[in-house]
Amino acid sequence: MSTDQFNLSNKTAVVTGGGRGIGRAIAEGLAIAGADVVPTARTREDVEAAASAVRSHGSKSLEITTDVTIQDEVESLIEETAAELGGVDVVVNNAGINPDPALGPPESIQSDGLEVTLDVNLKGAFRCAQAAAKELHETDGGNVINVASVGGLVGLPRQHPYVASKHGLVGMTKSMSLDWAPDVRVNALVPGYVRTDLTDDLREDDDLRRSILDRTPLDRFADPEEIAGPAVFLASDAASYVTGSSLVVDGGWTAR
């Protein structure tokens, strides 16, 4: 084995939800490994900052805003990336939400909370992978990384649409890996609790934070950069025989 296996030079990656948090860290991690990276999101300011960070590591980038619930925008993202950077080798489906209307016991969930959660977390990932299919199959070693959650492996109370979307994402990873092998590898990355804007409320609530840490053998939330390393592994030749799998990065949370 050689460290060259982790080298992503001559690869181009698209990272949805790449403007901040886990997505931003993955985008920078891929760039550090040598890839050109397009970190896309809905907010122009976030996209510009993330693209600038990618370029600071010596990689090429583009500033493209994308709403993964809009088919035309997803297709334009892939088309522009391929045209400007020479193809698409890696798609990281990281865009995800867990909105307030989708939180609570089953009988209280509002239909719009259910629909928007599934539309972003599950359908959005499918749209992006589908739009990139031609590019991924034409490149040498294309692959898709679907960023799921421990909520894609176990149940979480009061988060039913989110859990359904992430379980669906893990299942879609498996089925897609079967259809696209041997040309394209498809894997899920399964983070535990990470220090991002989405977990601010959890970390600020003493009881919730303590309940999470009590179940986490490593006794802390992850930093976003700790999710980037496993993503680089899945994108690289070091994972050339890995497909249809879920790589869990949760500090041991699901081991209990």
N, C-alpha and C positions, 0 to 999 in steps of 0.2 A: 504494500500500500504506500502511496505517495501523497504528500500534501497537495500535489498538482490536481488530485481528484476533486478538490474543493474549489478549484479555480474556475470562475464563471466568465472569464474573458471571452469575447465574441458571442456572448449570450445577451438577449434582450428580454427584460421582464416587465410585466405590467402588474401593479399592486393596487387593487381597489381599497378604498378606505385608507389610502396611503398618506393622508395629510397629517396625521397625528397618532399618538399612542402606539399600539402594536404594529399597525401598518407602516407608520413612519420608520420605526425601528427596523422592520423587515426590509423596507426599501433601502435604507442606508446599509444594512448588513449585506444585501446582495451587491450593492455598489462597491463596498469594501472588498468583496470577493471578486470584483472585476466586471460585473455585468453593467450594461446600460439599463437604466430603470426609469419607468414612467409611473410615478406615484399619483394616482388620480383620486379625486374626491369631489364633493359637490361645492365646496367653498374655495373660491379662487385664491384667497389669501393663504389657506393651508397648502394648496397645490403649489403655489409659487415658493413657499418656504421649504417644502419637502424637495422640490426639484432643485432648488439651490443647494440644499444639503447633499443631494446625490452628486451634483457637479463638483462639490468641494472635495469629494473622494476621487476625482479624476474621471468620472463616468459621464456619459451623455444622458440627457433627460429631455422631456417635453413637458409643457404646462398645459394639461388638458383636464378640464372639469368634466365630471361624469356623474350622472344619476343612474345607478344600476337598475332602477325600475323602469327606465325608458329605453326601449329596444334600439331606437335610432342612435341615441347617444353612445350606447355600448358598442354598436357596430362601427360608429365613427371613431371611437377610441382605438379599436383594433386596427382599422384601416389606416388611420393617421400614423399610428406607431409603426406599423409594417412599412409604410411608404417612407417615413422619415429615418427610421433606424434599421431597416433592412430585414424585418421579420419580427415574429414573436415566438420566443422559445419557452417562456415561463409565464404562467398566469397564476397570480396569488389572489384568491377570492377572500378578501379580508373584510369587506364592507359589512357592517352589522349594526343592529339597533336592538334596544329592549325598552320601548317607550312606556310611559305611565299608563296609557289606556290598555296595555297588554299585561298589566300586573294585577294580581289578586287571585282569589279563589275562582274556580271555573265559572260559577254562576254569575260572577260580576264582570267577566271579560267583555269589553266592547268589541263589536265586530270589526270596527276600523282598526283597533289595536291588533287583532289577529291578522287581518289582511295585510297591513303594512309591514308587520314583522316578517311574515312569510315572503312577502314580495321582495324585501331587501335581502334577508338572510339566506333564503333558499332559492327563490326564483332568480334573484340577482346573480347568484353564483352560477346558476345554470345558463343564464343569458350570456354571461361573459365567456364561459367555457365553450358554449355552442358557437358564439361569434368568432372565437379564436381557433376553432377546430381545424380549418384548412391550413392556417399558418403552423399550428402545432404539429400536424402530420407531415408537413413538408420539411420541417427542420430536422436536424439530427439530435434526437433525444429531447423532444418537447415534453413538458410536464406541467401538471396543474396541482396547485396546493390549495386546498379548501380549509380555511381557518374556522374550525368548529369551536368547541368548548367542552368542559367537563359536563355541561348541560346537554351535550350530545351523546353522553354515555350513561348518565344516571338521571334520575328525576330531581328537580329542584322545586320546592314549594312556591306557589304564587307566581311562577314564571312559565306558564303553560305554553303560550305561543312561542316564546324563545326556545324552550326545551324541544318543542315539536320541530321548529325550524332547524335546530342544530342536530337533532337525531336524523332528520331528513337529509341533512348535508353529509353526515357520516354514511348513511345508506347510499346516497347518490354517488359518493366517492367510490364505494365498492362496485356498484353496477357500471359506472363510467369506466373504471379501470379494466373491466372485463371487455367492454366493447372496443376500447382504444388500444389495448395491448396488441402487439408488442411495441408499437411506434411511439405511444405517448403514455407516460406514467402519471397516475392520478393518486394522490394521497391526501389525508386529512392531518392537519396540525391541531392538537387539542390542548389549548392553554388552560391553566387553572386561573386563580385570581391574580390579576396583574395591576400594578399601579398605573392607572389611566384615568381620564376624565370620567369614564363610565363606572368606575368603582369608587369615586370620591365619597358618595353617600354611605357606602358600606364601610369604608375606612374611618369615616367621621362618627359613625355610630359605635360606641364602645362595646355594646353587647353583640352586635353583628360581627364586628371585627374580631372579637375574642372567639366567637363560635367558629369562624372560618379558620383562625390560627390554631385553635384546639384540634381541628381535624387535619391540619397540614403539618406533617412531620418536620418539614424544614422551617416551620414556625414563622413564616413571613409571606408577604405578597411578593410576586416576582417583579423585577424591573422589565420594561418592554424589551430591552436589549437581550434579555435572557431567552426570549422567544425567537429572536432573529437567528441565533446560531442554529437551532434545529431546522429553521426554514432554509437556511443556506445548505445544510446537509441534504434535505429533501430535493433541493433544486440541482444538486451537484452530481457528478459521476460517482461520488462516494456512495450514493444511494441508488446505483444503477439497477439493482435487483430488488428494489422496494417499490411495490405498487399495490393499491387497494388497501393500504394500511392506515392506521391511526396512530400517530406519534404523540404520546401524552407527555405534556410538559407542565406538571401541576404541583410540584413540590411534594408529591406523595399523597395528595388529597384523595384520589380514587383508590388508594391502596387500603384504606380502612373499610 
